[in-house]
């Protein structure tokens, strides 16, 4: 083996912090070259460009996990996203059936920076959820409630839904999942994004006075009167995405006043007041497809994460694409994954000394898969 193909000994993280982007790029590419198909790098749509350049797949969290699960030669995944996404990848690539088919070998999943969490997922801690379920049971029959969690949630919450007859949804299939849930029970408890839950339920014709918001920090029935809970068909967990919460109705008004012909395109994690004023609302995939299918000269103001909008702007110079907010709305936690963290984690992976391994315990994974499989059967 020539010296050019030798793997360097992995170093403490501080070493990588001191390297320039060109050297980090070269070292990441070298690991990829040496590991070949044994390594899969996944890059979420909201990830910064320098990291995306190294990704084997770019997509939303669910698409990415499915892509990795389909790669038989894969031994290790570096998930350039946030914590719950790496958990989902671990759950889907390491089901008991898949591990058995590999002769007992697990795929190692790493998150290059453990501080890359999701503020929305963190708003629904499993202890809060268990308490809320018990408190709800003092007012309504929880056998008549389907818990539904957005995929942007911890594995423990997905498992809670699996154990209680519930299901996972994405922003693409939330409507179909709620239809499934209402075919089984009269009520839904929707985690952790109140906006996706409210926007979807309203499109289904459920009036606002048949919804309530459960505040996990309010010990008195989540801040609800008993009568309101009894009347509610949709109980929305009080969580939100700190990125999409920054888009405001007045931003829509400003674009309509200043850019004639503009179409407003927003993600359903935005507040209802923004969605109500938008021309189109849909998932990340919907946003990408809608812009790709639009004729040259189309004008858009888009309400979703900054890196995705900037990439759309670069990829579609024939259209006018603007970011809906005057302030920067980017996923700051995902942004923590940079070239230094990626290089650090890859060189450790290659040396069989993985750092930041994401491993969901078997019991949690089993119930989370149950909830994910229910979703797959729906959509
Ligand atoms: S954009 Fe919002 S929901 Fe998505 S990972 Fe970041 S904080 Fe979480």
Boltz pocket constraint, residues with backbone or C-beta under 6 A from the ligand:
constraints:
  - pocket:
      binder: B
      contacts: [[A, 46], [A, 82], [A, 117], [A, 118], [A, 119], [A, 120], [A, 121], [A, 152], [A, 241], [A, 242], [A, 243], [A, 244], [A, 305], [A, 331], [A, 332], [A, 333], [A, 334]]
      max_distance: 6.0
